[in-house]
Amino acid sequence: MTRIDTTFAKLKADGRKAFVAYIMAGDPDIPVSLDIMRGLPEAGVDIIELGVPFTDPMADGPTIQLAGQRALDGGQTLDKTLQMVRDFRAENDTTPIVLMGYYNPIYSRGVDRFLADARDAGVDGLIVVDLPPEEDSELCLPAQVAGLNFIRLATPTTDAARLPRVLTNTSGFVYYVSITGITGAAAAQATNVGPEVARIKAATDLPVIVGFGISTPDTAQEIASVADGCVVGSAIVKQIADGKPRAEILSYVKALSDGAHRG
């Protein structure tokens, strides 16, 4: 049982949906980023997605691309991202942390070394958006052996023929992308998401969490009501980009988490 598995089991026992928050590691700098990260659990965040900045973030919209660029310009590295996890774990040993990013920095470090370092730092799961199921032997299977969940994305274009392949070897939860396109591009609609989530849940016992297109407490509630929870990323990252004070950012996150938990 990873922290992710334990968290979902507790949420299910409590009859609550999950709220997952994404921030970019090192945006706008490490002290601010870590300070916000430390405040997320108290703001109602059940799972933290920590973005690993990369120079070619092909799946990300402008808001997260710019966050990654700010982090890289500030000197953020994979080593420093793992150190952020260690620093967070010094105060919090229960909230799951999922690293979300691309394969190149992991490959450059070496898979075995990366997995050992990530596990020792306190990482619980990985989302690597540019590794399809056909490449499971590269990272997915070694990650599971190392005790890390490997979380896969399903999309509106994941048809019945493709879905079983996507779900094979997936663990922790399934991340359903509510809209076609890049992050932050449009608003999610529960009427569209509900049938797709039901289709995925008919094929797996894993929780299904919906992301992309959620920026208000009402939308978080609506989407969580037809899934096992929701993810908010771009909207939180935009608050950070706008230079909002920590307390204001965390108040916004709390409103979103309250909405999701009512779902």
RAUR-V56917 format. One record per helix or strand of 3 or more residues. SS is the DSSP state (H for helix, E for strand). FROM is the first residue (numbers start at 1). TO is the last residue. If there is no record, write none. Layout:
SS;FROM;TO
SS;FROM;TO
//
This chain:
H;3;14
E;18;24
H;30;43
E;47;51
H;62;73
H;78;89
E;96;101
H;103;109
H;111;121
E;125;128
H;133;135
H;140;145
E;152;154
H;160;167
E;173;177
H;190;201
E;207;211
H;217;225
E;229;232
H;234;241
H;246;262
//
